[in-house]
Amino acid sequence: MQSLERGRFIENDDQKNGLLNVLADDYCRQIINQIMEEKKSAVQISQQTGIPPSTVYRKIMIMSNLKLLKTSGIISQEGKKIFLYQSKIKSVNAKFECGFINMEIIPNSFTSNL
């Protein structure tokens, strides 16, 4: 039997529009797919998807501003800071009805504070 997961409903129209724009963007979807299960750096994402690094950084900034990503950091053996990203969202349910958009975000299993 399948269990239904409950998420958080988005009330703010700017957040809804931002999330819809992210979901409509092929690069953003590829990035989210890459970081759904494990943390990755922008360089890793770029190498694994073929998306140019500058585009990866730009899309990460957009998604970070919408609070869709968890960011952590490590220091490499060379002493460089490396930021790692992981998607806070597992899935999104959207419904357009009577002129209104209802959106629910199902959080990724690693976090519940979306």
ChimeraX attribute file (.defattr): number of C-alpha atoms within 10 A of each C-alpha:
attribute: neighborCount
match mode: 1-to-1
recipient: residues
	/A:1	3
	/A:2	4
	/A:3	5
	/A:4	6
	/A:5	8
	/A:6	10
	/A:7	19
	/A:8	14
	/A:9	15
	/A:10	16
	/A:11	12
	/A:12	8
	/A:13	12
	/A:14	11
	/A:15	15
	/A:16	19
	/A:17	12
	/A:18	15
	/A:19	20
	/A:20	14
	/A:21	13
	/A:22	19
	/A:23	15
	/A:24	11
	/A:25	12
	/A:26	11
	/A:27	18
	/A:28	20
	/A:29	13
	/A:30	16
	/A:31	24
	/A:32	24
	/A:33	15
	/A:34	20
	/A:35	20
	/A:36	20
	/A:37	14
	/A:38	12
	/A:39	19
	/A:40	21
	/A:41	19
	/A:42	22
	/A:43	18
	/A:44	14
	/A:45	24
	/A:46	19
	/A:47	12
	/A:48	12
	/A:49	14
	/A:50	11
	/A:51	16
	/A:52	14
	/A:53	15
	/A:54	12
	/A:55	14
	/A:56	22
	/A:57	16
	/A:58	12
	/A:59	18
	/A:60	20
	/A:61	13
	/A:62	18
	/A:63	20
	/A:64	15
	/A:65	12
	/A:66	15
	/A:67	15
	/A:68	21
	/A:69	22
	/A:70	18
	/A:71	17
	/A:72	13
	/A:73	12
	/A:74	11
	/A:75	10
	/A:76	9
	/A:77	7
	/A:78	6
	/A:79	8
	/A:80	9
	/A:81	11
	/A:82	15
	/A:83	15
	/A:84	20
	/A:85	25
	/A:86	23
	/A:87	27
	/A:88	24
	/A:89	23
	/A:90	16
	/A:91	13
	/A:92	16
	/A:93	11
	/A:94	15
	/A:95	10
	/A:96	9
	/A:97	8
	/A:98	6
	/A:99	6
	/A:100	9
	/A:101	14
	/A:102	15
	/A:103	20
	/A:104	17
	/A:105	21
	/A:106	19
	/A:107	21
	/A:108	18
	/A:109	12
	/A:110	15
	/A:111	11
	/A:112	12
	/A:113	8
	/A:114	15
